[in-house]
Amino acid sequence: MAVTIYHNPNCGTSRNTLAMIRRSGEEPEIIEYLKTPPSRETLAGLIAAMGMPVRALLRQNGTPYDELQLGDPKWRDDQLLDAMLAQPILINRPIVVSPRGTRLCRPSELVLGLLENPHFGVFVKEDGEAIQT
C-alpha cells in the first residue's frame, strides 16, 4: 500500500503520525512540505480529496495567519491557496494520502483509518498519551 505524508519534522503531531504509519509496517513517502511545497494543483487536489473547505486547512498557530488577517472572510479560496503556496507554514499538517483516503491527521490517531494494518498494539505519543490501536 502506498502512503504519503506531508510532514513537518518540527511538529509533534506530524512525528507521531509518521511513527504510527511506520509501526503499521508501512514506509511512507515523506514530503517535507516546508522544503518542497506542493504545487497549486496538488494542494487543491488534497483539499478536494479531504472534502474540506480551503480555509479549514489554514494553520493559525506559529504562522503569519493573524498578521496577514487571513481570518477575514473577504479572502476567496484562490487567495487563501495563494497565501499557503507563498508561505507553506500556513498549511496545516500532517496530511496523509493512502489508497483508503486522504486526511488531515489532527489528532495523529486519525491516521489509523487510512492504514492497512492499524492494529499494532499500544502506541505512546510523544506527550505520553497511550493510544490502543
The 8 nearest C-alpha neighbors of each residue, nearest first, counted from 0:
[[1, 2, 98, 97, 115, 25, 114, 27],
 [2, 0, 97, 3, 27, 98, 28, 25],
 [1, 3, 97, 27, 96, 28, 0, 4],
 [4, 2, 28, 96, 27, 95, 29, 97],
 [5, 3, 95, 29, 6, 94, 30, 28],
 [6, 4, 30, 94, 93, 32, 31, 29],
 [5, 7, 31, 93, 4, 30, 13, 8],
 [6, 8, 9, 10, 31, 13, 32, 33],
 [7, 9, 10, 14, 6, 13, 31, 11],
 [10, 8, 7, 11, 14, 13, 6, 12],
 [11, 9, 13, 8, 12, 7, 14, 6],
 [12, 10, 14, 13, 15, 9, 125, 8],
 [13, 11, 15, 14, 10, 107, 16, 106],
 [12, 14, 16, 93, 10, 11, 15, 6],
 [15, 13, 11, 17, 16, 12, 8, 18],
 [16, 14, 18, 12, 13, 17, 124, 11],
 [15, 17, 107, 13, 19, 18, 14, 12],
 [16, 18, 20, 14, 19, 15, 13, 21],
 [17, 19, 15, 21, 16, 20, 22, 14],
 [20, 18, 22, 16, 21, 17, 23, 15],
 [21, 19, 17, 23, 18, 22, 25, 16],
 [20, 22, 25, 18, 24, 23, 19, 26],
 [23, 21, 19, 24, 20, 18, 119, 25],
 [22, 24, 20, 21, 116, 25, 117, 119],
 [25, 23, 21, 22, 26, 20, 116, 19],
 [26, 24, 21, 23, 20, 27, 22, 2],
 [25, 27, 21, 24, 28, 20, 2, 1],
 [28, 26, 2, 3, 29, 25, 4, 1],
 [27, 29, 3, 2, 4, 30, 26, 1],
 [30, 28, 4, 27, 3, 31, 5, 6],
 [29, 31, 5, 32, 6, 4, 28, 35],
 [32, 30, 6, 33, 34, 7, 5, 35],
 [31, 33, 36, 35, 34, 30, 5, 6],
 [32, 34, 31, 35, 36, 87, 88, 7],
 [35, 33, 32, 31, 36, 30, 87, 7],
 [36, 34, 32, 33, 31, 37, 30, 87],
 [37, 35, 32, 33, 34, 87, 38, 84],
 [38, 36, 41, 42, 35, 39, 32, 84],
 [37, 39, 41, 40, 42, 36, 84, 43],
 [38, 40, 42, 41, 43, 37, 84, 80],
 [39, 41, 43, 38, 42, 44, 37, 45],
 [42, 40, 44, 38, 43, 39, 37, 45],
 [43, 41, 45, 39, 44, 40, 37, 38],
 [42, 44, 46, 40, 41, 45, 39, 47],
 [45, 43, 41, 47, 42, 46, 40, 48],
 [46, 44, 48, 42, 47, 43, 41, 49],
 [45, 47, 43, 49, 44, 48, 51, 50],
 [46, 48, 50, 44, 49, 45, 43, 51],
 [47, 49, 45, 50, 46, 101, 44, 100],
 [50, 48, 46, 47, 101, 51, 102, 45],
 [51, 49, 47, 48, 46, 52, 45, 102],
 [50, 52, 49, 46, 55, 53, 47, 56],
 [51, 53, 55, 54, 50, 46, 56, 47],
 [54, 52, 55, 56, 76, 51, 46, 79],
 [53, 55, 52, 56, 57, 79, 76, 51],
 [56, 54, 52, 53, 57, 51, 58, 91],
 [57, 55, 91, 54, 53, 90, 58, 52],
 [58, 56, 90, 89, 54, 55, 91, 59],
 [57, 59, 91, 89, 90, 60, 56, 62],
 [58, 60, 64, 62, 57, 61, 89, 65],
 [61, 59, 62, 58, 64, 63, 89, 65],
 [60, 62, 59, 63, 58, 88, 64, 89],
 [61, 63, 64, 60, 59, 89, 88, 58],
 [62, 64, 66, 65, 67, 61, 89, 59],
 [65, 63, 59, 67, 62, 69, 66, 68],
 [66, 64, 68, 67, 63, 69, 70, 59],
 [65, 67, 63, 68, 64, 69, 62, 70],
 [66, 68, 64, 65, 69, 63, 70, 82],
 [69, 67, 65, 70, 66, 71, 64, 63],
 [70, 68, 71, 67, 64, 65, 74, 79],
 [69, 71, 68, 72, 65, 64, 74, 67],
 [70, 72, 69, 73, 68, 74, 67, 65],
 [71, 73, 74, 70, 75, 69, 68, 54],
 [72, 74, 71, 75, 70, 69, 78, 68],
 [75, 73, 72, 78, 79, 71, 76, 69],
 [76, 74, 78, 77, 79, 73, 72, 80],
 [75, 77, 79, 78, 53, 80, 74, 54],
 [76, 78, 80, 79, 75, 81, 74, 53],
 [79, 77, 81, 75, 80, 76, 74, 82],
 [78, 80, 76, 82, 81, 77, 75, 83],
 [81, 79, 77, 83, 78, 82, 84, 76],
 [80, 82, 78, 84, 79, 83, 85, 77],
 [81, 83, 79, 85, 80, 84, 86, 78],
 [84, 82, 87, 86, 80, 89, 85, 81],
 [83, 85, 81, 87, 82, 86, 80, 39],
 [84, 86, 82, 83, 81, 87, 80, 89],
 [85, 87, 83, 88, 84, 89, 82, 90],
 [88, 86, 83, 89, 90, 84, 33, 85],
 [87, 89, 90, 86, 62, 33, 83, 58],
 [88, 90, 58, 87, 83, 57, 86, 62],
 [91, 89, 57, 88, 87, 58, 83, 56],
 [92, 90, 58, 56, 57, 89, 93, 88],
 [93, 91, 94, 103, 90, 13, 6, 5],
 [92, 94, 13, 6, 5, 104, 103, 95],
 [93, 95, 103, 5, 92, 102, 4, 104],
 [96, 94, 4, 102, 101, 3, 93, 5],
 [95, 97, 101, 3, 2, 100, 4, 102],
 [96, 98, 2, 99, 100, 1, 113, 101],
 [97, 99, 100, 0, 1, 96, 2, 113],
 [100, 98, 113, 97, 114, 101, 112, 96],
 [101, 99, 97, 98, 96, 113, 102, 48],
 [102, 100, 96, 49, 95, 48, 97, 45],
 [101, 103, 49, 95, 94, 104, 100, 96],
 [102, 104, 94, 93, 105, 92, 95, 101],
 [105, 103, 107, 109, 106, 93, 110, 102],
 [106, 104, 107, 103, 109, 12, 93, 92],
 [105, 107, 104, 108, 109, 12, 110, 103],
 [106, 108, 16, 104, 105, 109, 12, 110],
 [109, 107, 110, 106, 111, 104, 16, 105],
 [110, 108, 104, 107, 111, 106, 112, 105],
 [109, 111, 108, 113, 112, 104, 107, 16],
 [112, 110, 117, 113, 109, 114, 108, 132],
 [113, 111, 110, 114, 109, 117, 99, 108],
 [112, 114, 99, 110, 111, 97, 100, 115],
 [115, 113, 111, 117, 116, 112, 110, 23],
 [114, 116, 117, 113, 0, 23, 99, 112],
 [117, 115, 23, 114, 118, 119, 24, 111],
 [116, 118, 111, 114, 23, 115, 119, 132],
 [119, 117, 132, 116, 120, 23, 131, 111],
 [120, 118, 132, 117, 23, 121, 22, 116],
 [121, 119, 132, 118, 131, 122, 130, 117],
 [120, 122, 131, 130, 132, 129, 123, 119],
 [121, 123, 130, 129, 131, 124, 120, 132],
 [124, 122, 129, 128, 127, 130, 121, 125],
 [123, 125, 127, 128, 126, 15, 129, 122],
 [124, 126, 127, 123, 15, 11, 128, 14],
 [125, 127, 124, 128, 123, 11, 129, 15],
 [128, 126, 124, 125, 123, 129, 122, 130],
 [127, 129, 124, 123, 126, 130, 125, 122],
 [130, 128, 123, 122, 124, 127, 121, 131],
 [129, 131, 122, 121, 132, 123, 128, 124],
 [132, 130, 121, 120, 122, 129, 118, 119],
 [131, 118, 120, 119, 121, 130, 117, 122]]
